[in-house]
Amino acid sequence: MSQPDDLAFDISVCIHADEIVREEVVIWGVQPVGLKPLRRLDDGSLRSAMIDLPAGWSSGTPISLASTQQIALLSGDVKFGDETVGSGAFLVVPAGADMPVMTALDDSCLILIQDKGQAFDKASGANCRPTVIADAMTIEPFTPIIDGVPLHGFERRVLWIDPETGADTRLLRVPAGFQGAGANWHPVQEEIFCLEGDIQPDDTRPMRVGSFLWNPARSIHGFNEVTRGGCVLLEWHDGKWDLIRS
């Protein structure tokens, strides 16, 4: 099969949470948080990060977001407006919506995913409301189909999708013993965080709980994808995802 001339080869980035330097920054409100950047865009702005909220931390006041933010809560309990959510919750604040006051009830850790052009302003009273999913695993899963073949044993849960661009965020459960069909690429940026278990896209990038993988758009990867015990992955993309065999 002929391939486009502009494909990159073997440039995926894999890093483990304990290898990322922690920064103290202010994102919401005035109180700093502990931030471990996962990926930055070419202009240096933050695309995704792990964030630690100490018990008692608060954003202080509602704020309006210029770009969509998504939050996956890994541990702890957080009050988000009038709702209290715990580990496994997933939150989406659309662009232009007001983000309610967020308060950490105990030490908490989350994944932040945000669109380009993020900026904050005073709450505007917009009608657009955040989405709160108390437990993302309660979303009905379905079996993915790749190249017309159902991937039996897999479970995909779509947490969010942008109706305009097709960008999405999903949970993927991969069964123990799975071995991929070989090298492939995607037309969009793919970011993956390992929540449970183990997996490797190739022999040089082993992933465990807390590992992050970035597969740049139009880059060939997945040369020896294997999981021994199975895994649960949080995946997000900046456009409509597809898998093309190489």
PADO-63476 format. One record per residue (C-alpha): residue number from 1; x, y negated, z; residue in three letters. Coordinates in nm, 3 decimals. Last residue first. Layout:
PADO-63476
rec n=NUM u=X v=Y w=Z res=ALA;
...
END
This chain:
PADO-63476
rec n=246 u=0.121 v=-0.146 w=0.741 res=SER;
rec n=245 u=-0.235 v=-0.085 w=0.853 res=ARG;
rec n=244 u=-0.458 v=-0.389 w=0.890 res=ILE;
rec n=243 u=-0.646 v=-0.446 w=1.215 res=LEU;
rec n=242 u=-0.896 v=-0.732 w=1.229 res=ASP;
rec n=241 u=-0.968 v=-1.009 w=1.477 res=TRP;
rec n=240 u=-1.170 v=-1.321 w=1.399 res=LYS;
rec n=239 u=-0.985 v=-1.616 w=1.549 res=GLY;
rec n=238 u=-0.775 v=-1.720 w=1.850 res=ASP;
rec n=237 u=-0.764 v=-1.372 w=2.005 res=HIS;
rec n=236 u=-0.796 v=-1.235 w=2.358 res=TRP;
rec n=235 u=-0.732 v=-0.897 w=2.514 res=GLU;
rec n=234 u=-0.773 v=-0.773 w=2.872 res=LEU;
rec n=233 u=-0.649 v=-0.414 w=2.882 res=LEU;
rec n=232 u=-0.753 v=-0.108 w=3.082 res=VAL;
rec n=231 u=-0.516 v=0.188 w=3.064 res=CYS;
rec n=230 u=-0.469 v=0.558 w=2.999 res=GLY;
rec n=229 u=-0.236 v=0.793 w=3.185 res=GLY;
rec n=228 u=0.029 v=0.857 w=2.920 res=ARG;
rec n=227 u=-0.032 v=0.572 w=2.679 res=THR;
rec n=226 u=0.134 v=0.555 w=2.337 res=VAL;
rec n=225 u=0.177 v=0.308 w=2.051 res=GLU;
rec n=224 u=0.487 v=0.395 w=1.849 res=ASN;
rec n=223 u=0.534 v=0.135 w=1.575 res=PHE;
rec n=222 u=0.261 v=-0.096 w=1.703 res=GLY;
rec n=221 u=0.390 v=-0.414 w=1.537 res=HIS;
rec n=220 u=0.389 v=-0.603 w=1.206 res=ILE;
rec n=219 u=0.341 v=-0.978 w=1.246 res=SER;
rec n=218 u=0.065 v=-1.165 w=1.064 res=ARG;
rec n=217 u=-0.048 v=-1.350 w=1.378 res=ALA;
rec n=216 u=0.191 v=-1.319 w=1.670 res=PRO;
rec n=215 u=0.153 v=-1.012 w=1.893 res=ASN;
rec n=214 u=0.186 v=-1.137 w=2.250 res=TRP;
rec n=213 u=0.208 v=-0.879 w=2.528 res=LEU;
rec n=212 u=0.167 v=-0.937 w=2.901 res=PHE;
rec n=211 u=0.249 v=-0.684 w=3.174 res=SER;
rec n=210 u=0.083 v=-0.707 w=3.517 res=GLY;
rec n=209 u=-0.005 v=-0.338 w=3.543 res=VAL;
rec n=208 u=0.238 v=-0.156 w=3.315 res=ARG;
rec n=207 u=0.365 v=-0.214 w=2.963 res=MET;
rec n=206 u=0.669 v=-0.062 w=2.792 res=PRO;
rec n=205 u=0.809 v=-0.277 w=2.509 res=ARG;
rec n=204 u=1.117 v=-0.112 w=2.354 res=THR;
rec n=203 u=0.964 v=0.224 w=2.255 res=ASP;
rec n=202 u=0.665 v=0.072 w=2.078 res=ASP;
rec n=201 u=0.319 v=-0.066 w=2.158 res=PRO;
rec n=200 u=0.355 v=0.083 w=2.506 res=GLN;
rec n=199 u=0.077 v=0.166 w=2.749 res=ILE;
rec n=198 u=0.031 v=0.211 w=3.123 res=ASP;
rec n=197 u=-0.247 v=0.200 w=3.381 res=GLY;
rec n=196 u=-0.468 v=-0.090 w=3.486 res=GLU;
rec n=195 u=-0.500 v=-0.462 w=3.415 res=LEU;
rec n=194 u=-0.253 v=-0.489 w=3.127 res=CYS;
rec n=193 u=-0.270 v=-0.833 w=2.964 res=PHE;
rec n=192 u=-0.295 v=-0.863 w=2.585 res=ILE;
rec n=191 u=-0.261 v=-1.162 w=2.351 res=GLU;
rec n=190 u=-0.335 v=-1.142 w=1.979 res=GLU;
rec n=189 u=-0.284 v=-1.433 w=1.739 res=GLN;
rec n=188 u=-0.482 v=-1.390 w=1.419 res=VAL;
rec n=187 u=-0.454 v=-1.208 w=1.083 res=PRO;
rec n=186 u=-0.361 v=-0.882 w=1.259 res=HIS;
rec n=185 u=-0.084 v=-0.631 w=1.192 res=TRP;
rec n=184 u=-0.024 v=-0.256 w=1.184 res=ASN;
rec n=183 u=0.244 v=0.006 w=1.242 res=ALA;
rec n=182 u=0.143 v=0.360 w=1.330 res=GLY;
rec n=181 u=-0.162 v=0.577 w=1.398 res=ALA;
rec n=180 u=-0.161 v=0.516 w=1.772 res=GLY;
rec n=179 u=-0.120 v=0.781 w=2.040 res=GLN;
rec n=178 u=-0.379 v=0.823 w=2.314 res=PHE;
rec n=177 u=-0.284 v=1.059 w=2.597 res=GLY;
rec n=176 u=-0.507 v=0.900 w=2.858 res=ALA;
rec n=175 u=-0.800 v=0.704 w=2.717 res=PRO;
rec n=174 u=-0.783 v=0.332 w=2.632 res=VAL;
rec n=173 u=-1.030 v=0.098 w=2.805 res=ARG;
rec n=172 u=-1.055 v=-0.236 w=2.626 res=LEU;
rec n=171 u=-1.189 v=-0.555 w=2.778 res=LEU;
rec n=170 u=-1.260 v=-0.837 w=2.536 res=ARG;
rec n=169 u=-1.204 v=-1.202 w=2.455 res=THR;
rec n=168 u=-1.305 v=-1.344 w=2.119 res=ASP;
rec n=167 u=-1.228 v=-1.590 w=1.842 res=ALA;
rec n=166 u=-1.490 v=-1.555 w=1.566 res=GLY;
rec n=165 u=-1.433 v=-1.918 w=1.464 res=THR;
rec n=164 u=-1.784 v=-2.067 w=1.482 res=GLU;
rec n=163 u=-1.971 v=-1.822 w=1.705 res=PRO;
rec n=162 u=-1.683 v=-1.814 w=1.956 res=ASP;
rec n=161 u=-1.701 v=-1.478 w=2.131 res=ILE;
rec n=160 u=-1.690 v=-1.391 w=2.500 res=TRP;
rec n=159 u=-1.674 v=-1.085 w=2.723 res=LEU;
rec n=158 u=-1.691 v=-0.814 w=2.455 res=VAL;
rec n=157 u=-1.659 v=-0.474 w=2.620 res=ARG;
rec n=156 u=-1.471 v=-0.201 w=2.434 res=ARG;
rec n=155 u=-1.458 v=0.158 w=2.559 res=GLU;
rec n=154 u=-1.228 v=0.415 w=2.399 res=PHE;
rec n=153 u=-1.284 v=0.788 w=2.448 res=GLY;
rec n=152 u=-1.385 v=0.836 w=2.086 res=HIS;
rec n=151 u=-1.222 v=0.589 w=1.851 res=LEU;
rec n=150 u=-1.486 v=0.599 w=1.577 res=PRO;
rec n=149 u=-1.332 v=0.621 w=1.227 res=VAL;
rec n=148 u=-1.431 v=0.377 w=0.949 res=GLY;
rec n=147 u=-1.083 v=0.227 w=0.931 res=ASP;
rec n=146 u=-1.114 v=0.141 w=1.300 res=ILE;
rec n=145 u=-1.445 v=0.184 w=1.485 res=ILE;
rec n=144 u=-1.465 v=0.076 w=1.850 res=PRO;
rec n=143 u=-1.694 v=0.272 w=2.085 res=THR;
rec n=142 u=-1.928 v=0.047 w=2.281 res=PHE;
rec n=141 u=-1.939 v=-0.084 w=2.636 res=PRO;
rec n=140 u=-2.241 v=-0.236 w=2.814 res=GLU;
rec n=139 u=-2.119 v=-0.521 w=3.034 res=ILE;
rec n=138 u=-2.104 v=-0.405 w=3.397 res=THR;
rec n=137 u=-1.723 v=-0.396 w=3.375 res=MET;
rec n=136 u=-1.716 v=-0.776 w=3.358 res=ALA;
rec n=135 u=-1.841 v=-0.805 w=3.716 res=ASP;
rec n=134 u=-1.986 v=-1.140 w=3.829 res=ALA;
rec n=133 u=-2.019 v=-1.274 w=3.474 res=ILE;
rec n=132 u=-2.051 v=-1.653 w=3.500 res=VAL;
rec n=131 u=-2.115 v=-1.864 w=3.190 res=THR;
rec n=130 u=-2.064 v=-2.240 w=3.223 res=PRO;
rec n=129 u=-2.347 v=-2.476 w=3.123 res=ARG;
rec n=128 u=-2.398 v=-2.715 w=2.832 res=CYS;
rec n=127 u=-2.650 v=-2.977 w=2.946 res=ASN;
rec n=126 u=-2.374 v=-3.232 w=3.001 res=ALA;
rec n=125 u=-2.372 v=-3.423 w=3.331 res=GLY;
rec n=124 u=-2.051 v=-3.599 w=3.230 res=SER;
rec n=123 u=-1.814 v=-3.483 w=3.502 res=ALA;
rec n=122 u=-1.510 v=-3.708 w=3.507 res=LYS;
rec n=121 u=-1.243 v=-3.624 w=3.254 res=ASP;
rec n=120 u=-1.002 v=-3.345 w=3.171 res=PHE;
rec n=119 u=-0.801 v=-3.264 w=2.861 res=ALA;
rec n=118 u=-0.732 v=-2.947 w=2.665 res=GLN;
rec n=117 u=-0.639 v=-2.989 w=2.300 res=GLY;
rec n=116 u=-0.583 v=-2.623 w=2.220 res=LYS;
rec n=115 u=-0.813 v=-2.365 w=2.375 res=ASP;
rec n=114 u=-0.767 v=-2.224 w=2.722 res=GLN;
rec n=113 u=-0.709 v=-1.885 w=2.879 res=ILE;
rec n=112 u=-0.650 v=-1.868 w=3.255 res=LEU;
rec n=111 u=-0.583 v=-1.534 w=3.424 res=ILE;
rec n=110 u=-0.659 v=-1.527 w=3.794 res=LEU;
rec n=109 u=-0.509 v=-1.466 w=4.138 res=CYS;
rec n=108 u=-0.669 v=-1.540 w=4.473 res=SER;
rec n=107 u=-0.559 v=-1.598 w=4.833 res=ASP;
rec n=106 u=-0.887 v=-1.643 w=5.022 res=ASP;
rec n=105 u=-1.205 v=-1.846 w=4.980 res=LEU;
rec n=104 u=-1.051 v=-2.023 w=4.680 res=ALA;
rec n=103 u=-1.275 v=-2.316 w=4.585 res=THR;
rec n=102 u=-1.394 v=-2.423 w=4.239 res=MET;
rec n=101 u=-1.607 v=-2.735 w=4.201 res=VAL;
rec n=100 u=-1.818 v=-2.713 w=3.888 res=PRO;
rec n=99 u=-1.671 v=-2.731 w=3.536 res=MET;
rec n=98 u=-1.883 v=-2.968 w=3.330 res=ASP;
rec n=97 u=-1.928 v=-2.870 w=2.967 res=ALA;
rec n=96 u=-1.773 v=-3.050 w=2.670 res=GLY;
rec n=95 u=-1.580 v=-2.745 w=2.555 res=ALA;
rec n=94 u=-1.731 v=-2.432 w=2.706 res=PRO;
rec n=93 u=-1.656 v=-2.316 w=3.064 res=VAL;
rec n=92 u=-1.633 v=-1.937 w=3.060 res=VAL;
rec n=91 u=-1.604 v=-1.720 w=3.371 res=LEU;
rec n=90 u=-1.517 v=-1.352 w=3.416 res=PHE;
rec n=89 u=-1.542 v=-1.165 w=3.746 res=ALA;
rec n=88 u=-1.340 v=-0.848 w=3.803 res=GLY;
rec n=87 u=-1.214 v=-0.946 w=4.148 res=SER;
rec n=86 u=-1.462 v=-1.165 w=4.330 res=GLY;
rec n=85 u=-1.735 v=-1.419 w=4.270 res=VAL;
rec n=84 u=-1.919 v=-1.666 w=4.493 res=THR;
rec n=83 u=-2.180 v=-1.879 w=4.317 res=GLU;
rec n=82 u=-2.298 v=-2.231 w=4.404 res=ASP;
rec n=81 u=-2.023 v=-2.405 w=4.206 res=GLY;
rec n=80 u=-1.756 v=-2.143 w=4.158 res=PHE;
rec n=79 u=-1.662 v=-2.002 w=4.498 res=LYS;
rec n=78 u=-1.363 v=-1.774 w=4.461 res=VAL;
rec n=77 u=-1.286 v=-1.439 w=4.619 res=ASP;
rec n=76 u=-0.953 v=-1.261 w=4.580 res=GLY;
rec n=75 u=-0.800 v=-1.065 w=4.295 res=SER;
rec n=74 u=-0.778 v=-1.051 w=3.916 res=LEU;
rec n=73 u=-1.036 v=-1.318 w=3.829 res=LEU;
rec n=72 u=-1.059 v=-1.369 w=3.453 res=ALA;
rec n=71 u=-1.104 v=-1.737 w=3.367 res=ILE;
rec n=70 u=-1.189 v=-1.883 w=3.027 res=GLN;
rec n=69 u=-1.149 v=-2.249 w=2.936 res=GLN;
rec n=68 u=-1.303 v=-2.419 w=2.632 res=THR;
rec n=67 u=-1.168 v=-2.756 w=2.527 res=SER;
rec n=66 u=-1.238 v=-3.117 w=2.630 res=ALA;
rec n=65 u=-1.340 v=-3.012 w=2.980 res=LEU;
rec n=64 u=-1.555 v=-3.223 w=3.214 res=SER;
rec n=63 u=-1.475 v=-3.219 w=3.585 res=ILE;
rec n=62 u=-1.666 v=-3.135 w=3.904 res=PRO;
rec n=61 u=-1.491 v=-3.244 w=4.225 res=THR;
rec n=60 u=-1.238 v=-3.114 w=4.475 res=GLY;
rec n=59 u=-1.060 v=-2.849 w=4.270 res=SER;
rec n=58 u=-1.026 v=-2.659 w=4.596 res=SER;
rec n=57 u=-0.754 v=-2.454 w=4.767 res=TRP;
rec n=56 u=-0.861 v=-2.302 w=5.099 res=GLY;
rec n=55 u=-0.680 v=-1.973 w=5.047 res=ALA;
rec n=54 u=-0.395 v=-2.023 w=4.802 res=PRO;
rec n=53 u=-0.479 v=-2.010 w=4.430 res=LEU;
rec n=52 u=-0.233 v=-1.819 w=4.213 res=ASP;
rec n=51 u=-0.255 v=-1.869 w=3.836 res=ILE;
rec n=50 u=-0.147 v=-1.634 w=3.557 res=MET;
rec n=49 u=-0.124 v=-1.822 w=3.230 res=ALA;
rec n=48 u=-0.260 v=-1.871 w=2.880 res=SER;
rec n=47 u=-0.251 v=-2.134 w=2.603 res=ARG;
rec n=46 u=-0.051 v=-2.408 w=2.773 res=LEU;
rec n=45 u=0.072 v=-2.702 w=2.571 res=SER;
rec n=44 u=0.429 v=-2.700 w=2.443 res=GLY;
rec n=43 u=0.344 v=-2.825 w=2.093 res=ASP;
rec n=42 u=0.413 v=-2.479 w=1.948 res=ASP;
rec n=41 u=0.162 v=-2.325 w=2.185 res=LEU;
rec n=40 u=0.258 v=-2.183 w=2.524 res=ARG;
rec n=39 u=0.208 v=-1.825 w=2.632 res=ARG;
rec n=38 u=0.212 v=-1.638 w=2.962 res=LEU;
rec n=37 u=0.286 v=-1.929 w=3.193 res=PRO;
rec n=36 u=0.315 v=-1.835 w=3.561 res=LYS;
rec n=35 u=0.133 v=-2.098 w=3.766 res=LEU;
rec n=34 u=0.110 v=-2.155 w=4.141 res=GLY;
rec n=33 u=-0.153 v=-2.421 w=4.206 res=VAL;
rec n=32 u=-0.128 v=-2.787 w=4.299 res=PRO;
rec n=31 u=-0.409 v=-2.984 w=4.467 res=GLN;
rec n=30 u=-0.521 v=-3.293 w=4.276 res=VAL;
rec n=29 u=-0.824 v=-3.180 w=4.075 res=GLY;
rec n=28 u=-0.779 v=-2.898 w=3.824 res=TRP;
rec n=27 u=-0.443 v=-2.827 w=3.662 res=ILE;
rec n=26 u=-0.178 v=-2.951 w=3.905 res=VAL;
rec n=25 u=0.150 v=-2.763 w=3.886 res=VAL;
rec n=24 u=0.384 v=-2.555 w=4.101 res=GLU;
rec n=23 u=0.575 v=-2.323 w=3.867 res=GLU;
rec n=22 u=0.648 v=-1.951 w=3.901 res=ARG;
rec n=21 u=0.925 v=-1.806 w=3.684 res=VAL;
rec n=20 u=0.803 v=-1.498 w=3.497 res=ILE;
rec n=19 u=0.985 v=-1.167 w=3.555 res=GLU;
rec n=18 u=0.739 v=-1.034 w=3.817 res=ASP;
rec n=17 u=0.453 v=-1.082 w=3.572 res=ALA;
rec n=16 u=0.610 v=-0.857 w=3.310 res=HIS;
rec n=15 u=0.700 v=-0.977 w=2.960 res=ILE;
rec n=14 u=0.638 v=-0.846 w=2.609 res=CYS;
rec n=13 u=0.691 v=-1.060 w=2.298 res=VAL;
rec n=12 u=0.614 v=-0.923 w=1.951 res=SER;
rec n=11 u=0.868 v=-1.007 w=1.679 res=ILE;
rec n=10 u=0.889 v=-0.665 w=1.508 res=ASP;
rec n=9 u=0.841 v=-0.776 w=1.147 res=PHE;
rec n=8 u=0.693 v=-1.098 w=1.007 res=ALA;
rec n=7 u=0.446 v=-1.089 w=0.717 res=LEU;
rec n=6 u=0.470 v=-1.361 w=0.450 res=ASP;
rec n=5 u=0.509 v=-1.138 w=0.144 res=ASP;
rec n=4 u=0.168 v=-0.976 w=0.180 res=PRO;
rec n=3 u=0.179 v=-0.593 w=0.183 res=GLN;
rec n=2 u=0.142 v=-0.339 w=-0.097 res=SER;
rec n=1 u=0.000 v=0.000 w=0.000 res=MET;
END
